[in-house]
Amino acid sequence: MDIILKGKVAVQNIDENGNVLTINVYSDRDIIGSNLIYSSRNYYPMTVVATTKLTILHLQRELILELCQSNVNFMVGLIKIISDRTIILTDKINSISLKTIRQCIFDFLKFEFHIQKSNVIKLNISKKDLAERLGIQRSSLSRELNKMRKDGLLEYDARTITLKNIDIGKD
């Protein structure tokens, strides 16, 4: 299990054609590999990429077991982290399976709307990174954003997406 002390890491699935699906991005104080500690396949099944200069602390599973036995709060925290990772993977599977590109974009915008509490969604990632996060090609993202602009649903530039005629409160 690794604790990111400083920097950012992206967990990605790269297929044989070079298409990239970013599963999640982790940064300072995040933990990666917690779900693999006692797995029968305890190696990273995806590509882990340092996106910035990185400092990590690696914990051996013997130490983790000792900490779990001696500190209930540590054990509960570890179980919470593993449970949260399961939710992240479930959400990612739901976001890329059987959804149109527009639905994937809408889900992202809805999530960001609730976080940012604004119709102007500030993008802290590039369009390329957004496409990877949604599991789609960059060109497909651009095409769909242009269609959504033409349909009067939104406006966008390099740093923001402004929601116009989208009722974000609807499910």
Secondary structure by P-SEA (a helix, b strand, c coil): cccccbbbbbbccccccccccccccccccccccccccccccccccbbbbccccbbbbbbcaaaaaaaaaacaaaaaaaaaaaaaaaaaaaaaaaacccccaaaaaaaaaaaaaaaaccccccccccaaaaaaaacccaaaaaaaaaaaaaaccccccccbbbbcccccccc
